[in-house]
Amino acid sequence: MLRMTPSSILIGSEGGEHIGLALRGPSHPDASDFRDGGWVSASISVRAGCFTGTLGASLRIEELADFRDELRTVQDTLQGSAHLDSLEGWISLTIRCTKTGTLTVTGEATDALENRLRFELHGLDQSHLPPAMAALEDGLRDYPSPRGPT
């Protein structure tokens, strides 16, 4: 199970269905260039129905920044969707919001052996967005892109 840290993004609840991203640190700590320095090591946790799993991943900072920007629009307008699709295929995540504030969270997590878990989280609403946004902002502040702040 995901060990929550200040840079852990949780959509859902720890005791219920959720997707969690725990940012662990730069994947290449000595790199200062965009190509190698733009990666962050992460743990991805999914709890959907009776399925629970955690996998290690490397994510691009700009992927997280783009996801943050889309998620902010969803939070502000209570409509539309936000997407996180990792370059290396570890996670594909879509969060859709209806005008009533109900969230539909769907995705697919893939481990290093290419085992896949497709999931849809239930019972989530707009109240799950502010803490996720705050944690995502913290994570991007902790691990800025080598090209500058995101």
C-alpha positions as CSV (number, residue, x, y, z in Angstrom):
1,M,0.0,0.0,0.0
2,L,1.1,3.6,-0.6
3,R,2.9,5.3,2.2
4,M,1.5,8.8,2.2
5,T,4.1,11.6,2.2
6,P,3.8,15.4,1.7
7,S,4.3,14.8,-2.0
8,S,1.6,12.2,-2.3
9,I,-1.4,12.9,-4.5
10,L,-4.5,11.0,-3.5
11,I,-7.7,11.0,-5.4
12,G,-10.3,9.2,-3.3
13,S,-9.7,8.1,0.2
14,E,-7.0,6.1,1.8
15,G,-9.5,3.6,3.3
16,G,-11.6,3.4,0.1
17,E,-11.2,3.4,-3.6
18,H,-8.4,5.7,-4.7
19,I,-5.5,6.4,-7.1
20,G,-2.4,7.6,-5.3
21,L,0.9,9.0,-6.7
22,A,3.7,9.3,-4.2
23,L,6.6,11.3,-5.6
24,R,9.8,9.9,-4.2
25,G,12.5,12.1,-5.7
26,P,14.4,12.8,-8.9
27,S,15.0,9.7,-11.0
28,H,18.4,11.0,-12.1
29,P,19.5,13.3,-9.1
30,D,22.8,14.4,-10.7
31,A,21.2,15.4,-14.1
32,S,20.5,19.0,-14.7
33,D,19.4,18.8,-18.3
34,F,15.8,18.6,-19.4
35,R,16.1,15.1,-21.0
36,D,17.4,13.3,-17.9
37,G,16.6,15.8,-15.2
38,G,12.9,16.0,-15.9
39,W,12.1,12.6,-14.4
40,V,10.7,11.9,-10.9
41,S,10.5,8.5,-9.3
42,A,7.0,7.6,-8.0
43,S,4.9,4.9,-6.5
44,I,1.5,4.5,-7.9
45,S,-1.2,2.9,-5.8
46,V,-4.6,1.8,-7.0
47,R,-7.5,0.5,-4.9
48,A,-10.6,-0.3,-7.0
49,G,-13.2,-2.7,-5.8
50,C,-11.5,-5.8,-4.4
51,F,-8.2,-5.0,-6.3
52,T,-5.3,-3.3,-4.7
53,G,-1.9,-2.7,-6.2
54,T,1.2,-0.6,-6.0
55,L,3.9,-0.2,-8.6
56,G,7.1,1.8,-9.1
57,A,7.2,4.3,-12.0
58,S,9.2,7.2,-13.5
59,L,7.1,10.2,-14.5
60,R,8.0,13.3,-16.4
61,I,7.6,16.6,-14.5
62,E,5.9,18.2,-17.5
63,E,3.3,15.3,-17.5
64,L,2.4,16.2,-13.9
65,A,2.3,19.9,-14.7
66,D,0.0,19.4,-17.6
67,F,-2.2,17.1,-15.5
68,R,-2.3,19.8,-12.8
69,D,-3.3,22.5,-15.3
70,E,-6.2,20.3,-16.6
71,L,-7.2,19.3,-13.1
72,R,-7.3,23.0,-12.0
73,T,-9.8,23.7,-14.9
74,V,-11.9,20.8,-13.8
75,Q,-11.9,22.0,-10.2
76,D,-12.7,25.6,-11.2
77,T,-15.5,24.8,-13.7
78,L,-16.9,21.5,-12.4
79,Q,-16.9,20.2,-15.9
80,G,-14.5,18.6,-18.4
81,S,-11.7,16.2,-17.8
82,A,-8.1,16.0,-16.8
83,H,-5.6,13.4,-18.2
84,L,-2.4,11.9,-17.1
85,D,-0.7,9.6,-19.6
86,S,2.9,8.7,-18.7
87,L,5.5,8.6,-21.5
88,E,6.6,5.1,-20.4
89,G,3.1,3.8,-20.0
90,W,3.0,3.3,-16.2
91,I,-0.3,5.1,-15.8
92,S,-3.1,6.4,-17.9
93,L,-5.7,8.3,-15.9
94,T,-8.7,10.3,-16.8
95,I,-10.8,12.3,-14.3
96,R,-14.2,13.6,-15.6
97,C,-16.5,15.9,-13.7
98,T,-20.2,16.5,-14.2
99,K,-21.9,19.8,-13.5
100,T,-23.3,18.2,-10.2
101,G,-19.7,17.6,-9.1
102,T,-19.6,13.9,-9.4
103,L,-16.3,12.5,-10.6
104,T,-15.7,9.6,-12.9
105,V,-12.1,8.3,-12.5
106,T,-10.9,5.7,-15.0
107,G,-7.5,4.5,-15.9
108,E,-5.0,1.8,-16.4
109,A,-1.9,1.0,-14.5
110,T,0.9,-1.2,-16.0
111,D,3.8,-2.8,-14.2
112,A,7.3,-3.6,-15.5
113,L,6.1,-7.0,-16.7
114,E,3.3,-5.4,-18.7
115,N,0.5,-6.7,-16.4
116,R,-2.4,-4.2,-16.6
117,L,-5.1,-3.2,-14.2
118,R,-8.0,-1.2,-15.8
119,F,-10.0,0.5,-13.1
120,E,-13.0,2.8,-12.5
121,L,-13.3,4.5,-9.1
122,H,-16.8,5.1,-7.7
123,G,-18.4,7.4,-5.2
124,L,-16.0,10.4,-5.7
125,D,-17.0,14.0,-6.0
126,Q,-15.5,17.5,-6.3
127,S,-14.5,17.5,-2.6
128,H,-11.6,15.1,-3.5
129,L,-10.1,17.7,-5.9
130,P,-8.7,20.5,-3.6
131,P,-6.5,18.1,-1.5
132,A,-5.3,16.4,-4.7
133,M,-4.5,19.8,-6.3
134,A,-2.7,21.0,-3.2
135,A,-0.5,17.9,-3.1
136,L,0.2,18.1,-6.8
137,E,1.3,21.7,-6.4
138,D,3.5,20.7,-3.5
139,G,5.1,17.9,-5.5
140,L,5.8,20.2,-8.5
141,R,7.4,22.7,-6.1
142,D,9.5,20.0,-4.5
143,Y,10.6,18.6,-7.9
144,P,10.7,21.5,-10.4
145,S,11.5,20.9,-14.1
146,P,15.1,21.6,-15.2
147,R,13.6,24.0,-17.7
148,G,12.4,26.2,-14.8
149,P,9.4,26.2,-12.5
150,T,6.2,24.5,-13.8
